[in-house]
Amino acid sequence: MVFLKLEIKAELEKVTDLAPSGDDFEYFFKVVCNSCHEEHPKYVTLKRLETRNISNSRGSAHLVWRCGNCKKESSASFVAEPSKPYSAESNGQFSTLLKMECRGLEFTDFAPKGRWTCQGETGTKFSDVDLEDDDWVDYDEKAKVDVRISNIESRWTRA
C-alpha cells in the first residue's frame, strides 16, 4: 500500500480557490500496475461518491482495476480528507489537491477534465470552469476585469 498525493500548479489571474465542482466530480487518472509495470493506455475515471467491491474481500474502493497484461486486481481510494482548493497564494507553485491510498497500482498522470469552480477577487463565483484546453478566460462583472487560469500542470508524489 502506498499513499500518493496529487499536486497541481496553475497561473491564476484575478481568481482564487480553484477546485473540482463537487463530490460528484469525475477525476481522470493514468494508472500503472505495480506488478508488471504496464501502463493502462486510457485514462481511468473515479468519483468520491462511487465505490466498487473488491474481489474476494469484504472491502470496497473508489477504483478497482484489473491489469490487462498480468490480470492482477488492484485498488485505490480517496483519503478521507477533502480536496483543498488551489488558492492565489499558491499561484505558480505546486499545491496538494488530494491524496489517494493505492494498493497494487500507482497513478502517473491527471487530466483536468470536467467542471471546476473558482472565485474572483471580489467574490464573484465562477461555477463552469473548463480546463481541458489548458486555458480558461472569463470576465468578472463586479471587478470589471478579465480573469484567467492557464498553464495547468500536475504531478503525483508520495504522501
Salt bridges, closest charged atoms under 4 A:
GLU7 OE2 - LYS5 NZ 3.77
GLU7 OE1 - ARG155 NE 2.58
GLU50 OE2 - LYS47 NZ 3.93
GLU50 OE1 - ARG52 NH2 3.87
GLU73 OE2 - ARG66 NH2 3.33
GLU81 OE2 - LYS99 NZ 3.60
GLU101 OE2 - ARG103 NH2 2.74
GLU106 OE2 - ARG158 NH2 3.02
ASP128 OD1 - ARG115 NE 2.80
ASP130 OD2 - ARG115 NH1 3.28
ASP135 OD2 - ARG148 NH2 2.69
GLU153 OE2 - LYS9 NZ 3.86
